[in-house]
Amino acid sequence: MKNYFLFLIFAVQLVSAQSVRKYSNEFLNIGVDAAAFGMGKAVVASSHDVNSAYWNPAGLTKITDYEGAIMHADYFEGIAKYDYVGFAMPVDENSSVGVSLIRFGVDDILNTTQLIDSQGNINYNNISLFSAADYALNLSYARKLGVEGLSAGLNTKIVRRIIGDFATSWGFGLDAGFQYEKNDWKYGLMLRDITTTFNSWNIDEKEFEKIQNAIPDENQELPETTEITLPKAQLGVARYFKVGKDFNLLGELDLNLRFTETNDIISTDFVSIDPAIGFQLDYTKIVYLRLGFGNFQKELQYDFTEETSFQPNFGVGFNYKGIQIDYALTNIGSVGSALYSNIFSIKVNFENFN
């Protein structure tokens, strides 16, 4: 495992001299599964179902039959739509595979680039609609290793981004995850974009020319056509507790690491750390109650003082004969405001239908 850390550091140094962005392919950091949102996304160590393809592919080794999941969420008061579908299955007693698709998009955007013609006349018939959408296809493989309780997984992700007729891009990246269990303790490590995820943009120059001189001294040159996503890491530790005869409590603490300086509560030139903590109380694995806290940030106020903010999350779930319905209330889509997002997801374990 030490070699993976060295590789991660080497990858960061390799691209440090290139033009990289602190925030790239951010739609892939939103997450999936309302149950995970309810726990503040602190699930890297405990994830063990079809949704592990996103959170930590090593968790796929825990599934015993076909599993499927879907999720839908509206963000920014319904302006943006976020959808996810996933499927996973065991290959043999030691390995599993999974496939998932994510779409984050804003549809029906007004294209007003031709609203005013060359003579200065306004023609509303020239207004058209377009969509800005991001897609990610994840292909996952997980396997139990020779050490008891240790599993590893790998994600191959293909990223497609479309901004109407203006620009499109293709991207490719790899994620690697590990989980280790001993007694009631669980440990997880997720390395995202371990090779750096590279996006190559194709910009329609004819469309760009239509707006190039719309504002004097602005938009004069084509944007960069390459985009590099820096590696990230997540560390997690979780534990199950028996509470009385019929209740179980799961608690997990995660540390989300970005290898750049951000507004996270712990931030240096080399790494920034954002903790997340989540709890799940269940009654005989049928009814679930969840609470989580994450996205701890340092915010600059109007009087130039710094305050620490965080995002609370709440969730409930119900599981009956392999069909699990989860709901989460979270303000991930509206940082710093009282506008919360409602997230729903459904997971099906086909083992109960055999």
C-alpha positions in Angstrom: 0.0 0.0 0.0 3.0 2.3 0.6 3.8 2.0 -3.1 0.5 3.5 -4.0 1.1 6.5 -1.8 4.5 7.0 -3.5 2.8 6.7 -6.9 0.2 9.2 -5.9 2.8 11.8 -4.9 4.8 11.1 -8.1 1.7 11.7 -10.2 1.1 15.1 -8.4 4.7 16.2 -9.0 4.6 15.0 -12.7 1.8 17.4 -13.6 2.8 20.2 -11.3 4.6 21.9 -14.1 1.6 21.7 -16.4 -1.5 23.8 -16.5 -3.9 22.2 -14.0 -7.1 23.3 -12.3 -7.9 23.0 -8.6 -11.5 22.1 -9.5 -11.9 19.8 -12.6 -14.6 17.3 -13.3 -16.3 18.4 -10.1 -19.5 16.6 -11.0 -17.7 13.4 -10.1 -17.2 14.6 -6.6 -20.9 15.0 -5.8 -21.5 11.3 -4.9 -24.2 8.7 -5.4 -26.8 7.0 -3.2 -29.1 8.8 -0.8 -27.9 6.5 2.1 -24.4 7.8 1.6 -25.5 11.4 1.5 -27.4 10.9 4.7 -24.1 9.9 6.4 -22.3 13.0 5.1 -20.6 10.9 2.4 -18.5 9.2 5.1 -18.7 5.7 3.7 -15.3 4.9 2.2 -14.7 2.2 4.7 -18.2 0.8 5.2 -19.6 0.8 1.6 -20.3 -2.8 0.6 -22.9 -2.8 -2.2 -23.5 -1.9 -5.8 -22.8 1.8 -4.9 -19.3 0.8 -3.9 -18.3 1.2 -7.6 -18.3 4.9 -6.8 -17.3 5.2 -3.2 -14.7 2.4 -3.0 -14.7 -0.4 -5.6 -13.1 -2.8 -3.1 -16.5 -3.0 -1.4 -17.9 -4.8 -4.4 -16.4 -8.0 -3.0 -19.1 -8.1 -0.3 -22.0 -8.5 -2.8 -23.4 -12.0 -3.2 -25.8 -11.7 -6.1 -26.9 -9.2 -8.8 -27.5 -5.7 -7.4 -28.9 -2.6 -9.1 -29.3 1.0 -8.0 -30.8 4.2 -9.4 -30.7 7.8 -8.0 -32.2 11.1 -9.0 -31.6 14.6 -7.5 -32.4 18.2 -8.4 -29.9 20.9 -7.6 -30.0 24.6 -7.5 -33.8 24.6 -7.1 -34.3 22.2 -10.0 -32.0 24.0 -12.5 -29.6 21.1 -12.6 -30.5 17.4 -12.8 -28.3 14.7 -11.4 -28.9 11.0 -12.3 -27.2 7.8 -11.6 -27.7 4.1 -12.4 -25.5 1.2 -11.4 -25.2 -2.6 -11.6 -22.9 -5.1 -10.0 -22.5 -8.8 -9.7 -20.1 -11.4 -8.3 -17.9 -13.2 -10.8 -16.8 -15.9 -8.3 -16.3 -16.2 -4.6 -13.3 -13.8 -4.7 -14.1 -11.2 -7.3 -16.9 -8.9 -8.6 -17.5 -6.5 -11.4 -19.7 -3.4 -11.7 -20.8 -0.8 -14.3 -22.4 2.6 -13.5 -23.4 5.8 -15.4 -23.6 9.3 -14.1 -25.2 12.3 -15.7 -25.1 15.9 -14.4 -26.8 18.4 -16.7 -28.6 21.7 -17.2 -31.1 21.5 -20.0 -33.0 24.1 -22.0 -30.4 26.9 -21.7 -31.2 29.9 -23.9 -28.7 30.5 -26.7 -28.9 34.3 -27.3 -25.7 34.6 -29.4 -27.8 35.4 -32.5 -30.4 37.5 -30.7 -29.0 40.7 -32.3 -28.1 40.6 -36.0 -25.3 42.5 -37.8 -27.6 45.5 -38.3 -28.3 45.7 -34.6 -31.9 44.4 -34.9 -33.3 42.1 -32.2 -34.9 39.0 -33.5 -36.3 36.6 -30.8 -36.7 33.9 -33.4 -33.0 33.5 -33.4 -33.0 32.2 -29.8 -32.4 28.5 -29.5 -32.0 26.0 -26.7 -29.1 23.8 -25.7 -27.9 21.6 -22.9 -24.7 21.5 -20.9 -24.2 17.9 -19.6 -21.4 15.8 -18.1 -21.4 12.1 -18.3 -19.2 9.5 -16.7 -19.1 5.7 -17.3 -17.4 3.6 -14.6 -16.2 0.1 -15.2 -15.2 -1.6 -11.9 -13.4 -4.7 -10.8 -12.8 -5.9 -7.3 -11.0 -8.9 -5.7 -10.3 -10.3 -2.3 -6.6 -10.4 -1.7 -4.5 -13.1 0.0 -4.7 -11.4 3.5 -8.0 -12.2 5.3 -10.3 -9.2 5.3 -8.4 -7.3 2.7 -9.9 -6.4 -0.7 -8.9 -4.1 -3.6 -10.8 -2.6 -6.5 -10.2 -0.6 -9.6 -12.3 1.9 -11.5 -11.8 2.7 -15.2 -13.8 5.9 -16.0 -14.6 7.5 -19.3 -15.8 11.1 -19.1 -17.9 12.8 -21.8 -18.7 16.5 -21.5 -21.0 18.4 -23.9 -21.8 22.2 -24.0 -24.3 22.4 -26.8 -22.7 22.9 -30.2 -20.0 25.0 -28.6 -17.6 22.4 -27.1 -17.2 18.7 -26.3 -14.6 16.7 -24.5 -13.5 13.2 -23.8 -11.6 12.2 -20.7 -10.1 9.0 -19.1 -9.0 8.2 -15.6 -8.4 5.5 -13.0 -9.4 5.1 -9.4 -8.1 2.5 -6.9 -9.6 1.5 -3.6 -8.8 -0.8 -0.6 -10.8 -2.1 2.3 -9.8 -4.1 5.3 -12.0 -5.6 8.0 -11.1 -7.0 11.4 -13.6 -7.8 14.0 -16.1 -4.9 14.0 -13.7 -2.4 12.6 -13.5 -1.4 8.9 -10.8 0.6 7.2 -10.9 2.1 3.7 -8.6 3.9 1.3 -9.8 5.4 -2.0 -7.4 6.9 -4.5 -9.2 9.0 -7.2 -7.6 10.0 -10.5 -4.4 8.1 -9.6 -3.0 8.7 -13.1 -4.6 12.2 -13.2 -7.8 12.3 -15.3 -7.1 14.0 -18.6 -9.9 15.8 -20.6 -9.3 16.9 -24.2 -11.7 19.6 -25.4 -12.8 20.2 -29.0 -14.1 23.8 -29.4 -16.2 24.8 -32.4 -14.3 27.8 -33.6 -17.2 29.0 -35.8 -19.5 29.2 -32.8 -16.7 30.8 -30.8 -16.3 33.5 -33.4 -19.9 34.6 -32.9 -19.2 35.7 -29.4 -15.5 36.4 -29.5 -15.9 40.2 -29.8 -19.2 40.6 -28.0 -17.5 42.4 -25.1 -14.5 44.5 -25.9 -11.2 43.0 -24.6 -13.0 39.9 -23.4 -13.1 36.4 -24.9 -10.4 37.2 -27.4 -8.7 33.9 -27.4 -9.8 30.3 -27.4 -9.8 28.6 -24.0 -7.3 25.9 -23.2 -8.3 22.6 -24.8 -6.7 20.3 -22.2 -7.9 19.8 -18.6 -6.1 17.8 -16.0 -7.7 16.5 -12.8 -5.3 16.1 -9.9 -5.3 13.0 -7.8 -7.3 12.9 -4.5 -7.4 10.5 -1.6 -9.9 9.4 1.0 -9.1 7.6 4.2 -11.9 6.1 6.3 -12.4 4.1 9.5 -15.7 2.7 10.7 -17.1 0.5 13.4 -20.4 -1.4 14.0 -21.9 -1.3 17.5 -24.7 -3.5 18.8 -27.3 -1.4 20.6 -29.7 -3.6 22.5 -31.3 -6.6 20.9 -32.6 -5.2 17.6 -30.6 -2.1 17.0 -27.2 -1.6 15.3 -25.1 1.6 15.1 -22.6 2.3 12.4 -20.2 5.2 12.8 -17.5 6.4 10.3 -14.9 9.1 10.1 -13.4 10.0 6.7 -10.6 12.4 5.7 -10.9 13.8 2.2 -7.5 14.9 0.8 -6.8 17.2 -2.1 -3.2 17.7 -3.1 -3.6 21.5 -3.5 -4.4 24.5 -1.3 -8.2 25.0 -0.9 -10.6 26.5 1.6 -10.8 23.2 3.5 -10.6 23.4 7.3 -7.0 22.1 7.1 -5.1 23.6 4.2 -1.4 23.7 3.2 0.5 24.2 -0.1 0.8 20.4 -0.4 -2.5 19.0 0.9 -5.9 20.1 2.1 -8.0 18.0 4.4 -11.8 18.0 4.7 -13.2 15.6 7.4 -16.6 14.0 7.2 -18.4 12.0 9.9 -21.6 9.9 9.6 -23.8 7.7 11.7 -26.4 5.1 10.8 -28.8 3.5 13.3 -30.9 0.6 12.0 -33.6 -1.6 13.4 -33.0 -5.2 12.4 -31.6 -4.0 9.0 -35.1 -2.9 8.0 -35.5 0.7 9.0 -32.5 3.2 8.9 -31.9 6.6 10.4 -28.8 8.6 9.3 -27.0 11.7 10.3 -23.8 13.2 8.8 -21.6 16.2 8.7 -19.2 17.2 6.0 -17.7 19.9 3.8 -16.0 21.8 6.6 -14.8 25.0 5.0 -13.1 28.3 6.1 -15.3 31.1 4.9 -14.2 34.7 4.6 -16.8 37.1 6.0 -17.6 40.7 5.0 -15.5 42.0 7.9 -12.6 39.9 6.6 -12.8 37.4 9.5 -12.8 33.7 8.9 -15.5 31.4 10.1 -15.8 27.6 9.8 -18.9 26.3 8.0 -20.1 22.8 7.5 -23.0 20.9 5.8 -25.4 18.8 7.9 -27.2 15.9 6.3 -30.1 13.8 7.4 -31.5 10.6 5.9 -33.9 7.7 6.4 -34.2 4.3 4.6 -36.4 1.3 4.4 -35.4 -2.2 3.3 -37.9 -5.0 2.6 -37.1 -8.2 0.9 -34.1 -6.8 -1.0 -35.7 -3.6 -2.1 -34.2 -0.6 -0.3 -35.6 2.9 -0.6 -33.5 5.8 0.8 -34.0 9.5 1.2 -31.6 12.2 2.2 -32.0 15.9 3.0 -28.8 17.8 2.2 -27.7 21.3 1.2 -24.8 20.0 -0.9 -26.3 21.9 -3.9 -26.6 25.2 -2.1 -23.6 25.9 0.1 -24.2 28.5 2.7 -27.9 28.9 2.2 -31.1 27.4 3.6 -32.1 25.8 0.2 -31.8 22.1 0.7 -31.8 19.3 -1.8 -33.9 16.2 -1.7 -32.3 13.0 -2.9 -34.0 9.7 -3.5 -32.4 6.4 -4.4 -33.5 2.8 -4.8 -31.3 -0.3 -4.5 -32.4 -3.9 -5.4 -30.7 -7.1 -4.3 -31.8 -9.8 -6.6 -30.8 -12.5 -4.2 -34.2 -12.2 -2.5 -36.0 -13.0 -5.8 -34.2 -16.3 -6.4 
